[in-house]
Amino acid sequence: MGVLEMSITAQALDSVYGRSAAGVRARLERDGLGGWHDLADAETDSEGRISEWRDKKLERGLYRIVFDSDYYFVGLGVSAAYPEIIVTFRMQDETDSYQIQVMLSPYSYSTHFRIA
């Protein structure tokens, strides 16, 4: 049996249209000496998911995902009050899978954090 490692997935949902938010750009960063460091960039798929980060080898620490909501809403012809949505979270256990979800609208957002 293989060794379990930390993994992360993300999902963006569009609360205005009640659907997955496909095409949202996102950046995964880790806190380190001197500030935040980029680990990976991705874009949500047709289901609003970013799954390719699941294969990244991660360690305990502080992470954040920066969702580019401005790019997404401009593509829909809408101006967003929050051009970026930053979700900061702590990864604590080497065997956990972390799921981060953000629900977008032009003037509000909410987040959900789940450990599987």
HELIX and SHEET records of a PDB file:
HELIX    1   1 GLU A   52  ASP A   55  5                                   4    
HELIX    2   2 SER A   69  GLY A   75  1                                   7    
SHEET    1   A 3 ARG A  19  SER A  20  0                                        
SHEET    2   A 3 SER A   7  ASP A  14 -1                                        
SHEET    3   A 3 ARG A  49  ILE A  50 -1                                        
SHEET    1   B 4 ARG A  19  SER A  20  0                                        
SHEET    2   B 4 SER A   7  ASP A  14 -1                                        
SHEET    3   B 4 SER A  97  SER A 105  1                                        
SHEET    4   B 4 SER A 108  ILE A 115 -1                                        
SHEET    1   C 4 GLY A  35  GLU A  43  0                                        
SHEET    2   C 4 ARG A  25  GLY A  32 -1                                        
SHEET    3   C 4 GLY A  61  ASP A  68 -1                                        
SHEET    4   C 4 ILE A  85  MET A  91 -1                                        
END                                                                             
